[in-house]
Amino acid sequence: MLTYLIQQSRELMIATAVARVLSGIYGISLFTQITAALPASSSADQDPVFKEVFYRELLPELRARGKAGLVISHDDRYFHLADRLVRLENGQVIAVESLSGS
């Protein structure tokens, strides 16, 4: 039960943060490994619906509202959705690619 409550609390914190971004309070937002804070039972690979909604619905909504989102992720399944992709290796920029973001 405690694990469930922690999971729900963290998911609520993420949802609240996204709602603040969409409300227009911020012009740019930073998202770091969006599911990293969730317990292992809800990790990225086990919560594909959350990631799909985040990358395919929430981020495009930010773009449509003229907001910038900086996403730090290791999940290359969504890299093609970016406007710009900056690749780092050992803390150094090794490549910058402009993409269509669609």
Buried (B, 14 or more C-beta within 10 A) or exposed (E): EEEEEBBEEBBEEBEEBBEEBBEEEBEEBEBEEBBEEBEEEBEBEEBEEBBEEBBEEBBBEBBEEEBEBEBEBEBEEBBEBBEEBEEEEEEEEEEEEEEEEE
